[in-house]
C-alpha cells in the first residue's frame, strides 16, 4: 500500500474523491461519503501524516496495521523534538463575534448547495477581515463559489447568487469595500434569472449605496428597480405593489437625493392616478406618507375621497387618512 510511484504515474492517476472541508475547534472530519467508501468501522485505520517544509499541504497516507507499526519506529527516530510555530507576514487575530458572518442574514432563501458553499464563503469573509486584505485571494474564493456550485435550475442559481450578494453587501459595510458595489452589479446581478430576486438584489445595492453615501450609484439602482416594476403587466397589481412596498421599506428612513425623490414621486403618482382599484390607490397614499411626501399624499387622498360613492365601505377609512394628512407636518428630508 506504500509502494512508491513515479511522478508521471501520479499525474496520470485519476482523482477518486475531491471536496472542500474546514477545520473546526474539534479538528478535521472526513466527509461521510468518503468514510463509507474507504473505511470499515469494525477495523482500525492507520495513516502516515506528512507536512512538507512549505507547510502548504497535509498528506495522509493509508497504512496497514503492520506498516503502521514499522513506521512508528522510523518516525520516532527522525521526528524533531519540538515543532516551531510558523510565522506569517500578517499576524492573524482571532475574529471577534462582531466580525463574524451573519448566516441568517445571507441565507434568506435555502438552496441545494448551501452546506457546501458556506465554509468557502466563511473563509472569504475572514480574508476580507484581514489587514492588509489579500483581495485576489478573497475574491478568488467568491468567484469559485459562483462558478463551481451552479445547478441546472435557474431558481437554485438565483438563490445562490442572492446569498453571495448579501454576504458581499455585509462585507462592503463592515470592511469598507465600496468598489464591490460595481463588481456585484456587473458580474452577479445580470446572471439572476428570477425577476423577484433580481429586484431584491438591486434593492440591496440601492440601500448600501445610500448608507455609504454613494448617491450617484443609488440614483442608477433606483432607476433599475422602477424599470423592473414597470415591466410587470398591469394585471399583476399584487406583484407591482409588493415591489413598491419593498422599495418604500428600503427608502423610508434613509437620506435621499432630489433626483431619487423626484423619481419616487413621479412613479407613485403615476400608479396612484392610473389605477381604478381604491384599495391600491390608498396603498399609494400610504407609501407617499411613509416617504414624507405629505402634500402629494394629501392631494391624492382628497381625489380618492371625491371619487368614492357615498355608500362605499372605504369612505370612513379615507376620511381618517385625509384628516391625518391635513394635520401632519411637512418634513421631506433630502440631500441638496
N, C-alpha and C positions, 0 to 999 in steps of 0.2 A: 504493500500500500504506500510505501515511502520511496519507491523507486524514482531515481532522478529522471527528469525529462529534459530533452533538448529544448532550447528556446523556440526553435521552429515548430516543434510539436505543440508547445504550449499555446502559441499564437493560433494554430490551426484548430485547437480544441474548442468545441462549441460550449457556450455558457449554459449550464444546466438550470441555474436559478439566479435572478437578479431582483433586487428591491432596495428601497431606501428605509433605513431604520435609524433610530436615535438612542443615545444613551440617556437613561433616566437616573434618578437618585439611587435606584437599586441595581443598576448595571445595564447590560445589553441582553435583550431577549431575542432568540431566533424566531422568525415568523412561524406561525403554526403549520403552514403547508410544507415548510422546509423541514421542520421537526418530524412531521409524519412521514416524509419521503426518505429521510436519512437515518433516523434513529429508531431503535427498538426500546420501548420503555422498560422492558424487563432486563435489559443489559446496560452495563455502564458504558459511557462514551468517553474516549480519551482524545486529547488534542495536544499538538505541539504549537505553542504560540510564539510568533516571531514578529519583532518590530525593527525595521531597518533603521540605520543611523539618521536618515532624513525625517523619521517619525511621521511619515505621511500615510502610512497604512498599517493595518494589523492583519497578519496572515495566520490563519488557523489551519493546521494540517491534521487530518484524521489519522489516528493511530489505533492499532490493535492493542490489547492489554499487554501482550508480550513486548511489543515495540515500545510501549509507554514505559515499561519497567527499565528497559535498556537505555532509553533516552534520559530518564531521570538522573542516572549516574553521570552521564555526559554533561547534562545541563548544570548540575551542581558543581562540577569541576571547572566549567568555563564561565559560569554566571558571575557578573560583578557583584561585590558585596553590597554596594549601595547604588541606587538609581538617582541620577542627577535630574533635577527638575528642569524642564525645557524653558527657555526664555523666549519671549516674542517681542517684536518691535513695539507692539502696543499692549499695554497692561490691561487685561480683561478684568472688568469688575463684575461682581455678581449682580445681575439686574434686579432692581427693586420692583416691588409689586406695582409701583406707579408706572414703570416702563414695561410691564408685562402685556402680552397680546390680550385683546378682549374678544375672545372667540364668539361669544354670544352676539356681539355687535357685527361681526363679519359674516358668520354663517346664519343668516336670517332664513335662507331657503336651503333645505338639505339637498344634497346631490350625491350621486353614487360614489365618487372617488374622494369624498371628504376626508376619510381617515388616512388616506394615502398622501394627500396634499398638505394636511395640517402640519406635520413635522417639518416639511420643507419650507412652508410659509413661516413657521415659527423661527427656523434658522435664519431666514431672510430678515425677519423683523429684528432679531438681535444683531444682525450685521449692520442694519441701519442705526442701531443704538450705539454702535462703537464710535470711538473718537481716536483718530480720524476714520471716516467711513471709507471702506473699500467698495465704491459704488459698482464697479464691474462685477465683483463677487456677489453683492447683494442683489443686483438686477439680474444676474445670471440665474439665480435661484427662482426669481419671479418668472422669468422667461421660460425656464424649464417646466414649471407647473403649467403655464399657458399652452405649451406645445405638447407635453408628454401625457397629459391626463384628459384630453378631449375624447368624447364618445361620439357615437353616430347619431345622437339625439340632440336636436337644437336646443330644447328646453334645458337639458342637463348641462350643456356647454354654457348657456346663458347664465345659469346659476353659478357655475364655476367662475366665469368672468366677473360677475357681480360681486362675489365674495372676495376675489383678488382686489377689485376696485375699492371695496370697503376697507380692506387692510391697508392699501396704499393711501387712501384718504386719511386714515388714522396716522400713518407714518408722516404724511405731509404736515399734519397738525402738531404732532409731538416732536418731530425731529427737524422741523424747518426745512422741508424739501419741496418748495413750491414748483420747481421745474418738473416734478412728476405730474402736475396737472395736464400739461400739454401731452406728455407721453401716454397718459391714460386715455385722453380724448382721441389721440391719433392712432394708437396701437391696440387698444382694447375695445373701446366703445363701438367702433364700426363693425366689430365681429358679433355683436349681440343680436341674435335673430329672434328677439322677443320684444314686441312693441312696449309692453309694460316694463320689463327690466331695462330696456334701453332708456326709457324715460326716467326710471329711478336712478340710473347711473348718471345721467346728465344733471339731474336734480342734486345728487351728491356733489358733483363738481361745482355746480352753482353755489351751493351752500358754503363749501370750503373756500371758494374764491372770494365770497363776501366776507367770510370770517377773517381771512388774512389780508383783506383789503386789496385784492387783485380785481378791481372793479371792471377793467376792460374785458377780462375773461368772463366775469359774471354776466355782462351785457351780451356776450356771444352765446353763453349757455342758455340764458332765458329765451333767446330767440329760437333755439332748437327745441326747447320744451314746448313753447307755444305752437311751433310748427307741428310738433308731434300731436298736440291736442287737436289742431285743425285738421289733421289727416284722418281723424275718426269721422265716419259718416254721421250726419246729424241724427240718424235713427238710433245711434248708440250714446244717448244722453247720459246714461249711467256711467259709462267709461269716461266720457268728457268731464263730468262733474267730479268724479273720483280723482281725475288728474288735477283739476283745479284745486280740489281740497288738499292734495299733497303739496302742490305748489305754494298755496297760501300758508300752509303749515311751516314750510321752509322759510318763507319771506316775512312772516308776521313780526318776529322780534329781532330783525337784523337791520342795519343801516342800508339804505338803498340809494342808488343814484337817480338823478332826474330822468335819465333815459329809461331805466328799469321801471320807475313809477309810471312813466308815460305808456310804455308797452303794456303793463298790467292793467292800467285804467282802460285803455282802448279796447283790449281784448275782453275784459269783463263786461264792459258796457255793450260791446258788440253782441255778446251772447245774451246779456240781460234784455236787450231790446229785440233780439232776433228770434226768440223762442216764445211760445204761447203758454206753456205749462206754468201755472202760477207757483207751484212748489219749487221748480227750478229757478224761476225769477227771484223768489225770496232767498234762495241759496246765494244767488249773485249779490243781493243786497248784503247778506251776512259776510260774504267774502270781502266786499268793499269796506264794510265796517271793521272787520278784523285787521285790514291793512291801513286803517285810519283815513280812508278816503270818505270822510263823513258827508261832505256836500254831495258827492256823486251818489252815495248810498241813500241819502235822504231824497234826492230828486227821483231816483228810480223807485223807491218805496212809494212816493206820492203818485207816480204814474201807475204803479200796480194797484194802489188803492182806488184810483179813479176808474180803472178798467174792470174792477170786480163787480159782479152783480150784487145787488143789495142782500140777496139771500145766500151768498157764498159763505161756506164754513171758514173761509180764510179772512173774512172781514175783521174779526176780533184780533186775530194774530197780526195782521198788517197794521192795524191801528196802534197796537202796542209798540211795534217796531218804529213807526213814524214818530210817535211820541218820544221814544228813547233817543232817536237820532236828532230830533229837534233840540233836545236839551244837552246833547253830547258836545264836549269841547272839540274844536277842530285842531288836531295836532298831527300834521303829516310830516313826520321827521324824514329828512332826506339829506344826501350829500350834495353840497353845492358844486 
